[in-house]
């Protein structure tokens, strides 16, 4: 998560702070696509490419992902990265939360 400051005269952006969003509550993120701001002020993303569950036992990239995330190459579940929209809530105090939601839940209005 980036915190930026913008010079009102020039429009120049300056990085004020940077922090990682803890994605463990959403089982981590596999290969995400760009995010959009939702009408209720959260950031919605999606998985660009879901892992192929039929070949997961031989997928070295997914095994490495699982090892990095869980410390074990067989813990990550490929079905955690299909049809979900990671939704990040950025709070003014720089605390962030993330949850996986579905497309039907993401179409809600506030």
Secondary structure, 3 states (H helix, E strand, C coil): CEEEEECCCCCCEEEEEECCCCCHHHCCCCCECCCEECCCCCEECCECCCCCHHHHHHCHHHHHHHHHHHCCCCCCCHHHHCCCEEEEEECCCCCEEEEEECHHHHCCCC
